[in-house]
Amino acid sequence: MKRSNRLVILVGVLLAVLAFVGIVFLLNNGGPDGSPTASVGPQATVLVAKVAIAQGEAVTPDKVEAKQIDPAAVIPTALVDPSQVNGRAAVAAVAKGQQVTAEIIGGAGSSRIPIASLLQPGEKAIAFQVDRVTGLDFLIQPGDYVDVVMRQDIPVVQPTLDTIDRPANEQRFEVVTGLEAAPTVKTVLQNKRVLYVSATNVEPITGAEPTPSPGTEGAQPPELTSIIIIIAGTDQDAEVIKLAQSNIGLVGSLTAVLRAAGDVAPETTTGVTISLLISKYGVPVPDIVLLERQAP
């Protein structure tokens, strides 16, 4: 009897050892079908691209999907739901499976990203300043396309009296008194992609608002009076912008004109001067009214 009990105990110990070895094997090598069986920790939901999205391509809900990933891998401004994309042009190219962030769709409140990564070969980043009127009430966002209209005051000149009878290349010129600042307006740049806006009045994207700094919770942001818009262009474009805003404190000489999505057709304009307003647009010239002086 004792020998039989010992045999049962020995068999039980052997089975326990085999069960332990089996559990260790499964944990280290996966389940019966070869898939990992290790437990998964808490996951975070982010929006990723279902397909590759080119720079300038509209980001629509059918091109993105929600995905569960490790919270440590979440980009702070990542979006979480397809309803947050709105068909705006992608500011930068997005690879398949890449997280879609507020910066990608030019969202208000998005953090800054390297501007150089948004430029295509041959493009340069060009900045100019606008106020509330010339900047469309600060509603322009990254990914928009704009035209730029310049206004300049041009001095009107005439040949000096002592050189008026000489050939044009030998004449000297002087400003006509009373016409030192004749205004002229012209669209100088068209269909330029907006890379960055220093501030905007557009509502922030839900879930993408930047975290407020300590001690600033509940504080009202200062009222905007001017902002900086950065566009993609050429060195020639930069020269035009520089001439228009040669005075760093000058705001209002450049106006940003927002284009419709997908509108790339150039438009030929004449520009506008006082003379054209009168001759082409029929603006009347005020008559001088002489009042008779009453006798005392």
C-alpha positions as a Markdown table, in Angstrom:
| # | Residue | x | y | z |
|---|---|---|---|---|
| 1 | Met | 0.0 | 0.0 | 0.0 |
| 2 | Lys | 2.8 | 2.4 | 0.9 |
| 3 | Arg | 4.5 | 1.7 | -2.4 |
| 4 | Ser | 1.3 | 2.4 | -4.3 |
| 5 | Asn | 0.8 | 5.8 | -2.5 |
| 6 | Arg | 4.4 | 6.8 | -3.3 |
| 7 | Leu | 3.8 | 6.0 | -7.0 |
| 8 | Val | 0.7 | 8.2 | -7.1 |
| 9 | Ile | 2.6 | 11.1 | -5.5 |
| 10 | Leu | 5.5 | 10.7 | -7.9 |
| 11 | Val | 3.1 | 10.7 | -10.9 |
| 12 | Gly | 1.4 | 13.8 | -9.5 |
| 13 | Val | 4.7 | 15.7 | -9.1 |
| 14 | Leu | 5.7 | 14.7 | -12.6 |
| 15 | Leu | 2.5 | 16.0 | -14.1 |
| 16 | Ala | 2.8 | 19.3 | -12.2 |
| 17 | Val | 6.3 | 19.7 | -13.6 |
| 18 | Leu | 5.1 | 19.0 | -17.1 |
| 19 | Ala | 2.3 | 21.5 | -16.8 |
| 20 | Phe | 4.6 | 24.2 | -15.5 |
| 21 | Val | 7.0 | 23.7 | -18.4 |
| 22 | Gly | 4.1 | 23.9 | -20.9 |
| 23 | Ile | 2.9 | 27.2 | -19.4 |
| 24 | Val | 6.4 | 28.7 | -19.7 |
| 25 | Phe | 6.7 | 27.5 | -23.3 |
| 26 | Leu | 3.4 | 29.0 | -24.3 |
| 27 | Leu | 4.2 | 32.3 | -22.7 |
| 28 | Asn | 7.6 | 32.5 | -24.4 |
| 29 | Asn | 6.6 | 31.2 | -27.8 |
| 30 | Gly | 2.9 | 32.1 | -28.3 |
| 31 | Gly | -0.4 | 30.2 | -28.4 |
| 32 | Pro | -1.2 | 27.1 | -30.3 |
| 33 | Asp | -1.5 | 29.1 | -33.6 |
| 34 | Gly | 1.9 | 30.8 | -33.0 |
| 35 | Ser | 0.3 | 34.2 | -32.1 |
| 36 | Pro | 1.7 | 36.0 | -29.0 |
| 37 | Thr | -0.3 | 35.5 | -25.8 |
| 38 | Ala | 1.4 | 38.1 | -23.7 |
| 39 | Ser | -1.1 | 40.5 | -22.1 |
| 40 | Val | -1.5 | 44.0 | -23.8 |
| 41 | Gly | -1.4 | 47.1 | -21.7 |
| 42 | Pro | -3.7 | 50.2 | -22.0 |
| 43 | Gln | -3.9 | 51.5 | -25.6 |
| 44 | Ala | -4.6 | 55.0 | -27.0 |
| 45 | Thr | -6.7 | 55.9 | -30.0 |
| 46 | Val | -5.2 | 58.0 | -32.8 |
| 47 | Leu | -6.0 | 58.8 | -36.4 |
| 48 | Val | -3.7 | 57.3 | -39.1 |
| 49 | Ala | -3.7 | 57.5 | -42.9 |
| 50 | Lys | -5.3 | 54.5 | -44.6 |
| 51 | Val | -3.4 | 55.5 | -47.8 |
| 52 | Ala | -0.5 | 57.7 | -48.7 |
| 53 | Ile | -1.6 | 61.3 | -48.9 |
| 54 | Ala | 0.4 | 63.7 | -51.1 |
| 55 | Gln | 1.2 | 67.3 | -50.1 |
| 56 | Gly | -1.7 | 69.5 | -51.2 |
| 57 | Glu | -4.2 | 66.6 | -51.5 |
| 58 | Ala | -7.5 | 66.9 | -49.6 |
| 59 | Val | -7.6 | 65.0 | -46.3 |
| 60 | Thr | -11.0 | 63.4 | -46.2 |
| 61 | Pro | -12.6 | 60.9 | -43.7 |
| 62 | Asp | -12.3 | 58.0 | -46.2 |
| 63 | Lys | -8.5 | 58.4 | -46.2 |
| 64 | Val | -8.0 | 58.0 | -42.5 |
| 65 | Glu | -9.0 | 55.5 | -39.7 |
| 66 | Ala | -8.8 | 55.2 | -36.0 |
| 67 | Lys | -6.1 | 52.9 | -34.6 |
| 68 | Gln | -5.1 | 51.7 | -31.1 |
| 69 | Ile | -1.4 | 52.2 | -30.3 |
| 70 | Asp | 0.9 | 52.4 | -27.3 |
| 71 | Pro | 0.2 | 55.7 | -25.5 |
| 72 | Ala | 4.0 | 56.5 | -25.4 |
| 73 | Ala | 4.0 | 56.7 | -29.2 |
| 74 | Val | 1.1 | 59.2 | -29.5 |
| 75 | Ile | 2.1 | 62.6 | -31.0 |
| 76 | Pro | 0.6 | 65.4 | -28.8 |
| 77 | Thr | -1.4 | 66.9 | -31.6 |
| 78 | Ala | -2.6 | 63.7 | -33.1 |
| 79 | Leu | -6.3 | 63.6 | -34.1 |
| 80 | Val | -8.5 | 60.8 | -32.8 |
| 81 | Asp | -11.6 | 60.6 | -35.0 |
| 82 | Pro | -12.2 | 60.8 | -38.8 |
| 83 | Ser | -14.8 | 63.5 | -38.2 |
| 84 | Gln | -11.9 | 65.9 | -37.3 |
| 85 | Val | -10.6 | 66.0 | -40.8 |
| 86 | Asn | -12.4 | 68.4 | -43.0 |
| 87 | Gly | -11.1 | 68.0 | -46.6 |
| 88 | Arg | -8.4 | 70.6 | -46.2 |
| 89 | Ala | -5.2 | 70.2 | -48.3 |
| 90 | Ala | -2.4 | 68.4 | -46.5 |
| 91 | Val | 0.3 | 70.8 | -45.5 |
| 92 | Ala | 2.9 | 68.0 | -45.8 |
| 93 | Ala | 2.9 | 64.5 | -47.3 |
| 94 | Val | 1.6 | 61.7 | -45.1 |
| 95 | Ala | 2.7 | 58.1 | -45.4 |
| 96 | Lys | 0.3 | 55.2 | -45.1 |
| 97 | Gly | -0.1 | 54.3 | -41.4 |
| 98 | Gln | 1.4 | 57.7 | -40.3 |
| 99 | Gln | -0.5 | 59.5 | -37.5 |
| 100 | Val | -2.6 | 62.4 | -38.8 |
| 101 | Thr | -2.0 | 65.5 | -36.7 |
| 102 | Ala | -3.5 | 69.0 | -36.5 |
| 103 | Glu | -0.4 | 70.3 | -38.3 |
| 104 | Ile | -1.0 | 68.1 | -41.2 |
| 105 | Ile | -4.4 | 69.6 | -42.0 |
| 106 | Gly | -3.3 | 73.1 | -40.9 |
| 107 | Gly | -5.4 | 73.1 | -37.7 |
| 108 | Ala | -5.7 | 76.1 | -35.5 |
| 109 | Gly | -3.8 | 75.7 | -32.3 |
| 110 | Ser | -1.3 | 73.2 | -33.8 |
| 111 | Ser | 2.3 | 73.3 | -32.6 |
| 112 | Arg | 5.0 | 74.5 | -34.9 |
| 113 | Ile | 6.7 | 72.1 | -37.3 |
| 114 | Pro | 9.9 | 72.6 | -39.4 |
| 115 | Ile | 9.0 | 74.8 | -42.3 |
| 116 | Ala | 11.7 | 73.4 | -44.5 |
| 117 | Ser | 10.0 | 70.0 | -44.4 |
| 118 | Leu | 6.9 | 71.6 | -46.1 |
| 119 | Leu | 8.9 | 73.0 | -49.0 |
| 120 | Gln | 9.1 | 71.3 | -52.4 |
| 121 | Pro | 12.3 | 71.5 | -54.5 |
| 122 | Gly | 12.9 | 75.0 | -55.6 |
| 123 | Glu | 10.5 | 76.6 | -53.2 |
| 124 | Lys | 11.4 | 79.2 | -50.6 |
| 125 | Ala | 9.5 | 80.2 | -47.4 |
| 126 | Ile | 8.5 | 83.9 | -47.6 |
| 127 | Ala | 6.9 | 85.9 | -44.7 |
| 128 | Phe | 4.8 | 89.0 | -44.8 |
| 129 | Gln | 2.7 | 90.9 | -42.3 |
| 130 | Val | -1.0 | 91.7 | -42.5 |
| 131 | Asp | -3.5 | 93.4 | -40.3 |
| 132 | Arg | -7.2 | 92.5 | -39.6 |
| 133 | Val | -8.4 | 93.9 | -42.9 |
| 134 | Thr | -5.6 | 92.9 | -45.2 |
| 135 | Gly | -5.5 | 89.4 | -43.6 |
| 136 | Leu | -9.2 | 88.5 | -43.9 |
| 137 | Asp | -9.8 | 88.9 | -40.2 |
| 138 | Phe | -7.1 | 86.4 | -39.5 |
| 139 | Leu | -9.1 | 83.5 | -41.0 |
| 140 | Ile | -6.3 | 82.2 | -43.3 |
| 141 | Gln | -4.9 | 78.9 | -42.3 |
| 142 | Pro | -1.9 | 76.7 | -43.4 |
| 143 | Gly | -2.8 | 74.8 | -46.5 |
| 144 | Asp | -4.8 | 77.6 | -48.0 |
| 145 | Tyr | -3.8 | 79.2 | -51.3 |
| 146 | Val | -3.7 | 83.0 | -51.6 |
| 147 | Asp | -3.0 | 85.8 | -54.1 |
| 148 | Val | -1.0 | 88.8 | -52.9 |
| 149 | Val | -2.1 | 92.4 | -53.8 |
| 150 | Met | 0.4 | 95.2 | -53.4 |
| 151 | Arg | -0.3 | 98.9 | -52.7 |
| 152 | Gln | 2.4 | 101.4 | -53.1 |
| 153 | Asp | 2.7 | 105.2 | -53.2 |
| 154 | Ile | 4.7 | 106.2 | -56.2 |
| 155 | Pro | 6.1 | 109.7 | -56.6 |
| 156 | Val | 5.1 | 111.3 | -59.9 |
| 157 | Val | 8.2 | 112.9 | -61.6 |
| 158 | Gln | 8.8 | 115.2 | -64.5 |
| 159 | Pro | 11.9 | 116.4 | -66.4 |
| 160 | Thr | 13.6 | 119.3 | -64.8 |
| 161 | Leu | 13.2 | 122.6 | -66.6 |
| 162 | Asp | 16.8 | 122.8 | -67.7 |
| 163 | Thr | 16.8 | 119.2 | -69.2 |
| 164 | Ile | 13.3 | 119.1 | -70.6 |
| 165 | Asp | 14.6 | 119.6 | -74.2 |
| 166 | Arg | 17.3 | 116.9 | -73.9 |
| 167 | Pro | 17.0 | 113.2 | -75.0 |
| 168 | Ala | 15.3 | 111.1 | -72.3 |
| 169 | Asn | 18.5 | 109.4 | -71.3 |
| 170 | Glu | 20.1 | 112.7 | -70.5 |
| 171 | Gln | 17.2 | 114.2 | -68.6 |
| 172 | Arg | 17.0 | 114.7 | -64.8 |
| 173 | Phe | 13.7 | 114.4 | -63.0 |
| 174 | Glu | 12.0 | 116.0 | -60.1 |
| 175 | Val | 8.9 | 115.2 | -58.1 |
| 176 | Val | 5.8 | 117.1 | -59.2 |
| 177 | Thr | 4.6 | 119.2 | -56.3 |
| 178 | Gly | 1.4 | 117.9 | -54.9 |
| 179 | Leu | 1.9 | 114.4 | -56.4 |
| 180 | Glu | 4.6 | 113.1 | -54.1 |
| 181 | Ala | 2.5 | 110.0 | -53.2 |
| 182 | Ala | 0.2 | 108.8 | -56.0 |
| 183 | Pro | -1.2 | 105.4 | -55.1 |
| 184 | Thr | -1.0 | 102.3 | -57.3 |
| 185 | Val | -2.4 | 98.8 | -56.7 |
| 186 | Lys | -1.5 | 95.5 | -58.4 |
| 187 | Thr | -1.9 | 91.8 | -57.9 |
| 188 | Val | 1.8 | 90.7 | -57.8 |
| 189 | Leu | 1.7 | 87.0 | -56.7 |
| 190 | Gln | -1.0 | 84.4 | -57.4 |
| 191 | Asn | -1.8 | 80.9 | -56.1 |
| 192 | Lys | 0.8 | 80.8 | -53.3 |
| 193 | Arg | 0.5 | 78.0 | -50.7 |
| 194 | Val | 0.3 | 79.0 | -47.1 |
| 195 | Leu | 2.8 | 77.2 | -44.9 |
| 196 | Tyr | 2.3 | 78.8 | -41.6 |
| 197 | Val | 0.2 | 81.5 | -39.9 |
| 198 | Ser | 1.3 | 83.0 | -36.6 |
| 199 | Ala | -2.2 | 83.2 | -35.3 |
| 200 | Thr | -5.8 | 82.7 | -36.5 |
| 201 | Asn | -9.4 | 83.3 | -35.6 |
| 202 | Val | -10.4 | 79.9 | -36.8 |
| 203 | Glu | -11.8 | 77.6 | -34.0 |
| 204 | Pro | -9.2 | 75.1 | -32.8 |
| 205 | Ile | -9.7 | 71.4 | -33.8 |
| 206 | Thr | -11.2 | 69.4 | -31.0 |
| 207 | Gly | -8.6 | 67.4 | -29.1 |
| 208 | Ala | -5.7 | 69.3 | -30.7 |
| 209 | Glu | -5.6 | 72.4 | -28.5 |
| 210 | Pro | -2.1 | 73.1 | -27.1 |
| 211 | Thr | -1.7 | 72.6 | -23.3 |
| 212 | Pro | -1.8 | 76.0 | -21.6 |
| 213 | Ser | 1.2 | 77.1 | -19.7 |
| 214 | Pro | 1.1 | 76.9 | -15.9 |
| 215 | Gly | -0.7 | 79.9 | -14.4 |
| 216 | Thr | -2.4 | 80.8 | -17.7 |
| 217 | Glu | -5.5 | 78.7 | -17.3 |
| 218 | Gly | -8.6 | 80.7 | -17.9 |
| 219 | Ala | -6.7 | 83.8 | -19.1 |
| 220 | Gln | -8.1 | 85.6 | -22.2 |
| 221 | Pro | -5.7 | 85.7 | -25.2 |
| 222 | Pro | -4.6 | 89.2 | -26.3 |
| 223 | Glu | -6.6 | 90.7 | -29.1 |
| 224 | Leu | -4.9 | 90.2 | -32.5 |
| 225 | Thr | -3.8 | 93.4 | -34.3 |
| 226 | Ser | -1.4 | 91.8 | -36.9 |
| 227 | Ile | -0.1 | 88.4 | -37.8 |
| 228 | Ile | 2.6 | 86.9 | -40.0 |
| 229 | Ile | 1.8 | 84.7 | -43.0 |
| 230 | Ile | 4.5 | 82.4 | -44.5 |
| 231 | Ile | 4.0 | 81.3 | -48.1 |
| 232 | Ala | 5.9 | 79.0 | -50.5 |
| 233 | Gly | 7.4 | 80.9 | -53.4 |
| 234 | Thr | 10.6 | 81.8 | -55.2 |
| 235 | Asp | 13.4 | 84.2 | -54.6 |
| 236 | Gln | 11.7 | 86.5 | -57.2 |
| 237 | Asp | 8.6 | 86.5 | -55.1 |
| 238 | Ala | 10.6 | 87.3 | -52.0 |
| 239 | Glu | 12.1 | 90.4 | -53.8 |
| 240 | Val | 8.6 | 91.6 | -54.5 |
| 241 | Ile | 7.5 | 91.1 | -50.9 |
| 242 | Lys | 10.7 | 92.8 | -49.6 |
| 243 | Leu | 10.1 | 95.9 | -51.8 |
| 244 | Ala | 6.5 | 96.2 | -50.6 |
| 245 | Gln | 7.4 | 95.9 | -46.9 |
| 246 | Ser | 10.9 | 97.5 | -46.9 |
| 247 | Asn | 9.8 | 99.4 | -43.8 |
| 248 | Ile | 9.5 | 96.6 | -41.1 |
| 249 | Gly | 6.9 | 98.6 | -39.2 |
| 250 | Leu | 4.7 | 99.0 | -42.3 |
| 251 | Val | 1.5 | 97.0 | -42.2 |
| 252 | Gly | -1.2 | 97.2 | -44.9 |
| 253 | Ser | 0.8 | 97.5 | -48.1 |
| 254 | Leu | 0.1 | 93.8 | -48.8 |
| 255 | Thr | -3.3 | 92.2 | -48.9 |
| 256 | Ala | -3.8 | 88.4 | -48.8 |
| 257 | Val | -6.6 | 87.3 | -51.1 |
| 258 | Leu | -8.0 | 83.8 | -50.4 |
| 259 | Arg | -8.5 | 81.4 | -53.3 |
| 260 | Ala | -11.2 | 78.7 | -53.6 |
| 261 | Ala | -10.1 | 75.2 | -53.0 |
| 262 | Gly | -8.7 | 73.7 | -56.2 |
| 263 | Asp | -8.7 | 77.1 | -58.0 |
| 264 | Val | -5.3 | 77.3 | -59.8 |
| 265 | Ala | -6.2 | 79.4 | -62.9 |
| 266 | Pro | -4.1 | 82.6 | -63.2 |
| 267 | Glu | -6.0 | 85.8 | -63.7 |
| 268 | Thr | -4.7 | 88.7 | -65.7 |
| 269 | Thr | -5.2 | 92.1 | -64.0 |
| 270 | Thr | -4.5 | 95.6 | -65.1 |
| 271 | Gly | -3.6 | 97.1 | -61.7 |
| 272 | Val | -5.3 | 100.2 | -60.5 |
| 273 | Thr | -4.2 | 103.9 | -60.4 |
| 274 | Ile | -6.1 | 107.1 | -60.1 |
| 275 | Ser | -5.9 | 107.5 | -63.8 |
| 276 | Leu | -7.4 | 104.0 | -64.5 |
| 277 | Leu | -10.2 | 104.6 | -61.9 |
| 278 | Ile | -11.2 | 107.7 | -64.0 |
| 279 | Ser | -10.7 | 106.4 | -67.5 |
| 280 | Lys | -11.7 | 102.7 | -67.2 |
| 281 | Tyr | -14.0 | 102.6 | -64.2 |
| 282 | Gly | -15.7 | 105.9 | -64.6 |
| 283 | Val | -14.9 | 107.4 | -61.3 |
| 284 | Pro | -15.8 | 111.1 | -61.6 |
| 285 | Val | -13.4 | 113.8 | -61.0 |
| 286 | Pro | -14.7 | 116.3 | -58.5 |
| 287 | Asp | -15.4 | 119.8 | -60.0 |
| 288 | Ile | -13.9 | 122.8 | -58.3 |
| 289 | Val | -16.7 | 125.1 | -57.1 |
| 290 | Leu | -15.9 | 128.8 | -56.8 |
| 291 | Leu | -18.0 | 130.6 | -54.3 |
| 292 | Glu | -18.6 | 134.3 | -54.8 |
| 293 | Arg | -17.4 | 136.3 | -51.8 |
| 294 | Gln | -20.2 | 138.3 | -50.3 |
| 295 | Ala | -19.6 | 142.0 | -49.9 |
| 296 | Pro | -19.2 | 143.1 | -46.3 |
